[in-house]
Amino acid sequence: MTPIEQSVISNAGKVLPFRGQGVVPGQEAGEASAPRRLIDVKQAAEMIGCDRSTVYQMVREKQIPATKIRSRIFFHPDKLDAWLRAGGTAGTI
């Protein structure tokens, strides 16, 4: 039996999370957890209080902590918050 088939059988009848809502190992699907959620450029711009084009420019110039997944840019809210608290300058994270 393949690992995928084993996973399907072992998860039969369980409510599995939607894509992007990972389950921590050792935790059952559906249990409450602190999700590791990323925010996009629009949300980051709102959080910072600037325009999206400014956020894109800051990412290009490596002035803001960002994560690229394929061609999309995301931000960890905790890291972005720490960056803002540190004065929002490059090299603080």
N, C-alpha and C positions, 0 to 999 in steps of 0.2 A: 504494500500500500504506500502511495506517495505521501510526502508531508502535507500536501494540499488536501488530499483526501482525508488524512487523519485530522486535520484542522476542521474540515467541514463536519466530520462525524462528531468530534469533541465539542463543537460549538452548536450542534443541532439543538434548536429550541431556545437558544439564548438570544437576547437582543444585542446585536453588535453595534458599535458606534458608527456614525457617519464618517465619511472620509474627512480627515483633519481633526477628528476627536479621538486621539489615541487613548488606549487603555494601558495603565502602568502595569508592568509584569507583576503577577501575583494578585491582581485586582480583577474582580469580575466585571464584565461589561454592564453598564448601567449604574455602577457605584459612583457616587460623587467624588470628584477629584479636582484639583486645581489644574485646569487645562493649560497646556503650553501653547498659547495662542499667539500668533503673529499678527501684526497689523500692517496694512498696506500704506502706500504713499499718501493717499487722501486722508486716512486716519492720522498718520504721523504729522501731516501738515496742520490738521486741526489741533492736535495735541501741542504742537510747537507754537502755533499761531502765525503761520506764514503761508504763502502760496505753494502749490504743488511744484511749480517750476523751480522755486527756491530749494525745495527738498531735493529734487533731481540734481540740481547744481551742487548742493552740499555732498551728495552721495558721490558724484563724479570726482569731486575734489577731496574725497575721503575725510570730510569734516564732521561726519555724523556716523554713529555705529549702525550699520545696515547689513542685511543678509540678502544675497542674490540667489534665487532659485530659478534656474534656467535664465530666462530673460526678464523675470519679474523681481521687484525689489520689495523686501519686507523688513520689518523692524520688530525687535523684542521689546515689548512695552516697558519691562523692568530696566533694560539697558538704556532705553531712550529717556526714561524718567531719571535715572542716575546721571546721564549725560547732561540733562537740563539742570539738575541740582548742582552739578559741578561747574556750571556756568556756560554750558553748551559750546565748549571749545574742543577742537581736534586734539586727540591724544590724551583725553581725560579718562577714557575707558580702555 
